[in-house]
Amino acid sequence: SLELNAKTIIKADALVDVETGQLIKNPVVIIEGNRISQVNSGSAANVQLDDTVIDLSGHTLLPGFMDMHVHLTSDATVHGYRRLAVSVPRATISGVKHAETTLLAGFTTVRNVGAPGYTDVALRDAINDGDVIGPRMFVSGPSIGVTGGHCDNNLLTAMYGVKSRGVADGPWAVREKVRENIKYGATVIKYCATGGVLSKGTKVGVQQYTFEEMQALVEEAHMRGLTVATHAHGTEGIKTAIRAGVDSVEHVSLLDDEGIALALEHGTYFSMDIYVTEYILGEGAKQGILEESLAKERIVGQQQRDSFTRALNAGVKMVFGSDAGVYPHGDNPKQFARLVRFGMTPMQAIQTATIHPATLLKQEAELGSISTGKLADIVAVKGNPLDNIELLEQVTFVMKDGEVYKHTEQ
Ligand code: ARG
């Protein structure tokens, strides 16, 4: 039919080419179906009767943003003991709302790293089936972790017998958890290599899992074709995880020079959530975050920012990971300005949320840039984000998979 051949033609003032690090003036992007078929500069498009022309003059086009650390089925206003009252179905429904908010903020792809009850798998499937609106999701299912560790739930006493689904101790037990998560729909593996801020009774600096356990987990995941993200704040846990072959380290707060050297040697990505500290310390107490967690955050936040600048200057590969879910979904882009404040150029900050995550996820043939042949995930902002990074907090246009989800004037 005519419909099948109809094209969508987007014209704008500029396009951020994240592959070359250049700004293309007066771009004309042609979309056929869900893919980009042409990217031209300045040339008049050959418009047919059935084509749709989207005029975004005054605007800059960017690839859809990719956030490598979110929890779409978690609510930022429900922390600490309040989370015990959230059922799996209730969490899933909140995920429906958060998925839409995230997409409309310009994030066309997310990696959801840690979801009790496989709420992330259900949400991903509902989005793919067209039942609800949201970003493309890479999902981990429940995070894997040691008994009593950051990825366990330690809020209740022994008489309640609560243990998180992802808890496993020993190399074969962690392999079994990887297999179980894949069985129930995971497309990425998440585990905890150290204590954390928001878990009760864990020390941020202390390693969880031995090298032997981490190596078994990573080998199992890689054998099955999945990448691995590890939660690690502490120095030794970061280094042990890198040596075990993880693909990305999340948080990376207490980083030493050897950790930087190891990341460079292994090609490991760092996903550093340097905005969330502002929310935890500002709003956290009101939302139920435990005092012991606030105390940990006061120590970790500034050190993480220093580690970020040192890792960046050393040339470690970085991806954008926000930890949205701890803070409100849709506020993900607030981290862009912090990435710039702590050392990145605006172009680097944009690449961190586009082409680098695509490469981390081994999706660079499909995602991460506005290029011929890739899926049509395109966003726009008014003005030039290379002059003012905060413009990324106000996306006016969102296309995912060739479909327009947002097109406003401001
Ligand atoms: N989910 C993380 C944890 O509980 C959040 C850490 C947030 N703090 C930070 N400075 N990045 O450990």
Residues whose N, C-alpha, C, O or C-beta is under 5 A from the ligand:
A	BS01	LIG	G196 V197 L198 S199 D273 V276 T277 V300 G301 Q304
